[in-house]
Amino acid sequence: MSVRKPLPRWADLILLPLINLCAAFFVCGVVVWIIGENPWVALMVMIKGAFVYPGSLGYTLYYTTNFIFTGLAVATAFHANLFNIGGEGQAYVGSLGILLATALFAPYLPSIFVILLCIVCSALMGAAWALIPGYLQAKRGSHVVITTIMFNFLASALMVWLLAGPLIQIGQQSPQSDLIPESAHLPSAETFFGWFGLDIVSSPLNLSFILALIALFVFWMLIWKTRLGYEIRAVGKNQDAANYAGINVSRTIIITMTISGAFAGLLAINEVMGVQHRAILNFTAGYGFTGIAVALMGRNHPIGIFFASLLFGALFQGGAELDFEFKSITRDMVLLIQGMIILFSGALAYMFNPALSRILTRVWKGGKQDD
Amino acid sequence: MIDFFFQVLWALDATLRVATPLMLCAMAGIFSERSGIVDISLEGKLLSGAFVAAAIASLTGSAWLGLGGAICASVLMSLLHGFACITHKGDQVVSGVAINFLASGLTVILGIAIFKRGGQTPTLSSDERFRPIELWFVDILDNLPILGSVYRELVSGHSLLVYIALICVPVASFILYRTRFGLRLRAVGESPIAVDSAGVSVTWLRYRALIVGGVFCGIAGAYLSISHGANFVREMSAGKGYIALAAVIFGNWRPISAFWACLMFGFLDAITSRLQGVDLPIIGEIPSQLMVALPYIMTIILLSGFIGRPSPPSAIGLPYRK
């Protein structure tokens, strides 16, 4: 085998992910076709459901907000070559931070401070939930993949116990917390645009979308513009080299996991403060796991993560539309698409690499001969 | 006293039923992880096995065909895992996550497409399932005082798949420690380069380990949907694959120890429903969520090296590059 030239940067960053995405959609299309529906029609229904119908864009961006947070969580850990599967649990307990902050501060402080404190507390709770797996990985050598999976289950058990027991709304049967005070509600997009006299269709989209955009920027600053980010990436590339360069590897691992958990914890802001106004059972609904697909597709870069989140937001919102239009395909299709995307742009990321580089080399050479 | 005796007997009986899929999945996990492949896709294989078993059993009316189908489906998932992380050297955890997603999606999509019951399969009649079987001499041994009841309640009266699972454990142990294949499999998980330089194919060896694991998970899936249960329900694996993975770690990647871990986790599960609302002396009522969380808590404590030292295969998680 001859030594092949690496792919040009643009092909590696844009063409290859696109090919992987197309492959994932193609396989899902085949499944739809086998079931006896028209994949093209299904795709059109999803696109319409995600962007065209009134209010649908708001829903899409609301989902996007969640995926930005969980995608950032996974991506932060990826930069240190750690795999945080625990976004789900970290986001789940993040809601406890909000409940705590509202209980402590809402009676005494003006709304804006309550909201800020809620944001800090939810991030802290998420961070705390990731801190232990991070510590165990760094100091005791237990693998963070396994421990974060376990911590998801622990979070789930803890939240069921809290929401059905100590935190249950008085006089309620279903496991959910009390409503949080109004001063901690985040204005919805409808309200926000209303301040400027604009009238938009009601949707769950709220100001946490802005917070998500800020988080993307913070993530970019952190990873590429700070000393800590450099340390994180160095540890991710080669722990021994990082250690030799004087970087405290275990400290970096612990900090990375905490930041990762903090990003995941912010998801609770969107759900609890923006939409539900209370903690309900399973409000994380798999968003934490979708973050893995988002980070993989977005290549751990904020711009990529934004577009990948948008894609998954559209998939979640458009997928719901499938329920209404088809008898035999439902929103569960989204799970399959997610699986395929993780498979093709994660595990099989470089499957098309040799073929693509061969084609590109040929095209490039062909062009040269024409000159 | 007699009452307490039967309580214990029933709890152990329930333990065995709950632990069966765990044991099979744990053996699958041991084969795959001992060969150096991280296997968090146990959950997905279990789920797809459960779905295919119930679907085929209800379409053909044969539990055996269901079992065969479950094994095929689960092995296919294993091969996909292998294709991604052995052939293409992809990340094993990512590939496992992908398979779990594929399994949750596909089982429901196909279930709705075929049976139109919102993802469930039709309830199977008793001859389409693996029914409890009475072992020999139950009636004769009944005359013995304690032994008779133990034999009737605990040993006899399980479905064939439970006995298969119990046999799988020593068989797995035998294969791993007493056969040439097992020796090579353990070697490839410790030092693939040594195996390779001895002229044995690392790729083929790891594929075989995954296939064996697929067979185990397929049987476990069939047990869930056509033996323990009578139909497939969405997400019916409900984290059992992960508990099995915890049992693998708890058993320090050894079949017999993992078997005891499965029984312990099964026992916790079995007594959880019994302890609900019961006031125990001194400690009072135990929240059932604590019992649910206990296997994970114990595994985390174990993993953190506070009791004993876990010794995972050294080459685990690393794709082999020549």
Interface residues (C-beta under 8 A of the other chain):
Chain A: V31 I35 G36 F83 I85 L136 R140 G141 S142 H143 V145 I146 T147 I149 M150 F151 F153 L154 A157 L158 V160 W161 G165 F289 I292 L296 K327 S328 I329 T330 D332 M333 V334 L335 L336 I337 Q338 G339 M340 I342 L343 G346 A347 L348 A349 Y350 M351
Chain B: V38 I40 L80 A84 C85 H88 G90 D91 Q92 V93 V94 S95 V97 A98 I99 N100 F101 L102 A103 S104 G105 L106 V108 I109 L110 I112 A113 K116 G119 G239 Y242 L245 A246 I249 P287 Q289 L290 V292 A293 Y296 I297 T299 I300 L303 S304 G305 P310 P312 G317
